[in-house]
Amino acid sequence: MATIPDRDLQEIVDSSTFVDPSATHNREQIAREQTIARLRLLWSRRKLLFRASVCGLVIGTLIAFLIPKRFESTTRLMPPDDQSGSGMAMAAVLAGKLSGGLGGLAGNILGLKSSGDLFIGILRSWTVEDHLINKFQLQKVYGHTSMAATRQKLAENTSIAEDRKSGIITVTVTDHDPKQAAQMAQEYVTELNAVVSQLSTSSARREREFLQGRLAQVEQDLEKAEKDFSEFSSKNGAIDIKEQGRAMVGAAATLQGQLIAVESELEGLKQIYADNNVRVRSLQARATEIRKQMEELGGKDRIHADAGNPKDKSMYPTIRELPLLGVTWTDLYRRSQVEEAIYETLTQEYELAKVAEAKEIPSVKVLDPADVPERKSFPPRLAIMLLFSFLCFAIALSWVLGEARWLEIDSRDVRKRFVQEVVQTVNSSMPWSSPNGSGFHSLTHSVWMKLVRSKQPRR
């Protein structure tokens, strides 16, 4: 790097330092001449300033392209619907809708929070963060072994905010992979839906859970009652006691009428014919058959017949058995009907409770779904390049002006002598004070000595 000879530099400094005594009364003239002298000094060192700027630009370019890219994926959620029926919830809605600081103050005094605050709290919970860490293997991605450090890194890469005016919740995820950033932002929404559904403690949910358990129990009771009723009816042939009784009484009355008619006709024939007459014997057989049917229908000597020959038991109950069977049949029938009515009622209430629960649970509505970012969000390469170039230019500029100011100070100044002593002491104690032959030591020694000589007073 080319430098101006020390003698020329001293002349430039002297020209900016020593002003015509006749012009000391004119401060504006002095300030103008000093400014021109400094500009002339900077112009004389323009190569140094240019090289420093180029060096800063090169360093900034290297750093800007070495920094890994980062992509941001953003999803926006609509404000949740607060549809609770309680007065406190309505007050929370009103407090959340108030404009300005009055609404927030009222909400804080009443201890009321909107569902938007609840959603943000859920999104920042360990439950959601651990789910994302395990699903996307963020411990391996972030290079952390502990869950606490991984959670902290995930929190740093995730921005969750709510617009107090509109209530829109914005979730922004930053990652080196644009696809993974979009997937993680979408997973926040999915996990929020799952957690809200699982942890909902509304009255409709409690009612639905109670009805669900009660419905399962009633369903078992109904199945048992129907099974007992069907087994009893099948075993005893009691299909419908009322209808069977009515039909059997009617059949018995018909047989009784037929028997009376046959016996009347038989009495008339006996007065005319002998007992061994064919017509008399036919009517006697007919009357005997009717009496037998009436006995079977009435159940006379049924117990003896069952004990003697179980196969003689009829497939339908008799009139005498109907009252005994009717009590049990009616009880089982009533039980099955009651259980069926309870089951139907609970089923209707259960469906209504599910609808009410769906209305009370704050639904997560996606306004803008997360998409794969097409452009990086970090680093701003052009800004980094310009920043480093400006910093190096500023450092070189400060060096040039500082060097000129140092030369302006009188060599007999106590402060300047003290600084020189400190510099010489530090220089003598540093490794580069006596090079050992290595290239690095030789280079640092030569640079340091140039700096020291540039600060030595001129004779």
Residue pairs with C-beta under 8 A, 6 or more apart in sequence:
1 47
1 48
1 51
2 47
2 48
3 48
4 12
4 44
4 45
6 454
6 458
8 44
9 44
9 403
9 404
9 407
10 407
10 458
12 37
12 40
12 41
12 44
12 404
13 41
13 404
13 407
13 408
15 37
15 40
16 33
16 34
16 37
16 38
16 40
16 41
16 404
16 408
17 408
19 30
19 33
19 34
23 29
23 30
24 30
38 401
38 404
41 400
41 401
41 404
42 49
42 397
42 400
45 396
45 400
48 396
48 400
49 393
49 396
49 397
49 400
51 396
52 392
52 393
52 395
52 396
53 389
53 390
53 392
53 393
53 396
54 389
55 392
56 388
56 389
56 390
56 391
56 392
56 393
57 385
57 386
57 388
57 389
57 392
59 388
59 392
60 384
60 385
60 386
60 387
60 388
60 389
61 381
61 385
63 384
63 388
64 379
64 381
64 382
64 384
64 385
65 381
67 378
67 379
67 384
68 176
69 176
69 376
69 378
69 379
70 174
70 175
70 176
70 376
70 377
70 378
70 379
71 174
71 175
71 176
71 177
71 178
71 181
71 373
71 376
71 377
72 172
72 173
72 174
72 181
72 373
72 377
73 172
73 173
73 175
73 178
73 181
73 182
73 184
73 185
73 370
73 371
73 372
73 373
74 170
74 171
74 172
74 173
74 185
74 368
74 370
75 170
75 171
75 185
75 186
75 188
75 189
75 366
75 368
75 369
75 370
76 168
76 169
76 170
76 171
76 366
76 367
76 368
77 119
77 168
77 169
77 170
77 171
77 189
77 364
77 365
77 366
77 367
78 167
78 168
78 365
78 366
78 367
79 114
79 115
79 116
79 166
79 167
79 168
79 169
80 114
80 115
80 116
80 118
80 119
80 362
80 363
80 364
80 365
81 115
81 362
81 363
82 89
82 92
82 93
82 96
82 114
82 115
82 362
83 359
83 360
84 90
84 202
84 360
88 112
91 110
91 112
92 107
92 110
92 112
92 113
92 114
93 114
95 103
95 106
95 107
95 110
95 112
95 114
96 103
96 107
96 112
96 114
96 116
96 167
97 103
98 104
98 106
99 165
104 164
106 112
107 113
107 114
114 167
115 362
116 162
116 167
116 169
117 162
118 362
119 169
119 192
119 196
119 362
119 364
120 160
120 162
120 169
122 128
122 192
122 195
122 196
123 160
123 171
123 188
123 192
124 155
124 160
125 195
126 151
127 191
127 195
128 188
128 191
128 192
128 195
129 151
129 154
129 155
130 147
130 151
131 187
131 191
132 138
132 154
132 184
132 187
132 188
132 191
133 139
133 147
133 150
133 151
133 154
135 187
136 180
136 183
136 184
136 187
138 150
138 153
138 154
139 145
139 147
139 150
142 149
142 150
142 153
142 154
144 150
144 153
157 173
157 174
157 175
158 171
158 172
158 173
158 174
158 184
158 188
159 170
159 171
159 172
159 174
160 169
160 170
160 171
160 172
161 169
161 170
162 168
162 169
162 170
163 169
163 170
168 367
171 185
171 188
171 189
171 370
172 185
173 181
173 182
173 184
173 185
173 188
173 370
174 181
174 377
174 378
175 181
175 184
178 372
178 373
178 374
179 372
181 370
181 372
181 373
182 370
182 371
182 372
182 373
183 370
185 370
186 369
186 370
189 364
189 366
189 370
192 364
193 364
196 361
196 362
196 364
197 361
200 357
200 360
200 361
202 357
202 360
202 361
203 360
204 353
204 356
204 357
204 359
204 360
205 357
205 360
205 361
207 353
207 356
207 357
208 350
208 353
208 354
208 356
208 357
211 346
211 349
211 350
211 353
212 350
214 346
215 343
215 346
215 347
215 350
218 339
218 342
218 343
218 346
219 343
221 339
222 336
222 339
222 340
222 342
222 343
225 332
225 335
225 336
225 339
226 336
226 339
228 332
228 335
229 329
229 332
229 333
229 335
229 336
232 238
232 328
232 329
232 332
233 239
233 329
236 317
236 321
236 325
236 329
237 314
237 315
237 316
237 317
238 244
238 317
238 325
238 326
238 329
241 322
241 325
241 326
241 329
241 330
244 316
244 317
244 322
245 319
245 322
245 326
248 297
248 318
248 319
248 322
249 319
251 297
252 294
252 297
252 298
252 319
255 290
255 293
255 294
255 297
256 294
258 290
259 287
259 290
259 291
259 294
262 283
262 286
262 287
262 290
263 287
265 283
266 280
266 283
266 284
266 287
269 277
269 279
269 280
269 283
270 280
273 279
273 280
274 280
275 281
295 301
296 314
296 318
297 318
297 319
298 318
298 319
298 320
299 318
299 319
299 320
299 321
300 320
302 313
302 318
302 320
302 321
305 312
305 313
306 312
306 313
317 325
403 454
403 455
406 416
406 455
407 458
409 415
409 416
410 416
411 417
411 457
411 458
416 457
419 455
420 455
420 456
420 457
423 452
423 455
424 452
427 433
427 448
427 449
427 452
430 448
431 441
431 444
432 441
432 444
432 445
432 448
433 445
435 441
435 442
435 445
